[in-house]
Amino acid sequence: MAAVEPSSLITLLSAAAMAGWVDAVVGGGGLLLLPALLVVAPGLPVATALGTNKLAAIAGTATAAATYARRTKIDWAVTGPAAGLAVLSSGVGAVLAGAVPASAYRPVVLVVLLSVALFVVLRPRLGVVSLPHRRTPARVAAAVVLAGVGIALYDGLIGPGTGTFLVLAFTALVGADFVHGSAMAKVVNAGTNLGALVVFAATGHVWWLLGAGMAVCNVVGAAVGARMALRRGAGFVRIVLLVVVLALVGKLGYDQWLAG
């Protein structure tokens, strides 16, 4: 594996810290870090970029999950089964990831992110307050399957935006507010990162030294982001969600249609 230039290393470490903050607040940090890896090391296989990203991300998501768990109540009846399924499902996705070309994830993620943005804008009360009456057995089962199988499979296969999709799943399906939805998402996201990382490591698709450095920066960003989300509440998380989603749509749209 070729060495990374010092200026590029600084860029990647900074991106890792910012990705940790974004992931801890609302998810979507992979859409900052994965493109940065592919730009800094253009010859890097997609699977190796995904594996290295997972090494950084699991450190940050685990830190954020622990911070949320100490300071807020997590709905373990939903989160626990979803996290367990997520380890297996993301591993399956990671097995298939080598077949995905570098440009393939952009159109898929763009469509999903635009749908997320419209959903949040058109439902201004979503996630601002908890809606416990939505937590029916059928909705709990749907949330577990969607998060632990569908979104987790996507995370292993493509990855970026997983945390955001998890937050939306928990708020829309079981009525969690954004803070508690973020807490639940971090636990499940740690599971998806673990499952995918095991597969990528076993197949030699992790750049360990670079990933370890990014992991340290990701942890710092995640710790700051989780504390800020808990302190400022669901309204703050909703605003960050919209800003992040719209910024990522703009970035991916530029990469897809305007970048040379």
C-alpha positions, 0 to 999 in steps of 0.5 A: 500500500502506497504511503499517503502524502502529509497534506493528504493525511491531514485532510483525512484525519480532519475528515475523520474528526468531522465525520465522527461529530456528524455521525454522533449527532445524526449519522452520515459521517461516511459520506464525508470520509469515504469520498475523502479516501477515494480522492486521496488514494484514487487507486484504492479498491472500493472494498479497501476504502470501505474497510478502512472507513469501517475501522475508523467508524466503529471506534467513533460509533462505539464511543457515541453509543457509550456516551448516549447509553450513560446519559439517556434511556435506550429502547433495548427491546428494539435496539438489541435485536436490531444490533444483533441482526445488523452484525450478520447482515452487514457482513453479508453486504461486505461480502458483496461489496467488491462487486460495487464500482466506485461510482455506483453508490452515488446515484443510489445514495442521492435518491435516498437522501433526497427522499429523507430531506423531503420526508423531514421537511414535509413532517416538521414535527417528526422527531422533535418530540417522542410519540410513544403511541406509535410503538406497537408490536408491529412497528417494533418488528418492522423497525428491527427488520428494517434497521437490522436487515435492510439498512445493515445490508446496505451499510456493508455493501455501500455504507455512507448515510447509514446512521441517518437512515437508522435515525429516520427509521427509529423516529418514523416507525417507533416514535422516538425523538431525534435524540433517542433515535440517534442513541439507538442508531449508534448502537445498531451502527456499531453492530453494522460496522463490526460485521462489515469490518470482520469481513473486510479484515478477513479478506485483506481490505483494511488499511490498518495504520491509516485506519487507526489514525483516523479512528482516534480522530473519529473518537474525538469528534464522536465524543464531542458530537454526542455530548452536544446532541444530548445538551442541545436536544432534538430540535438541534439534531433535526437542524443538523440532519437537514443541513447534513442531508442537503450538503451531502446531496449537493456534494454527491450531485456535483461529483455525479454530474459536474466534476470532471 
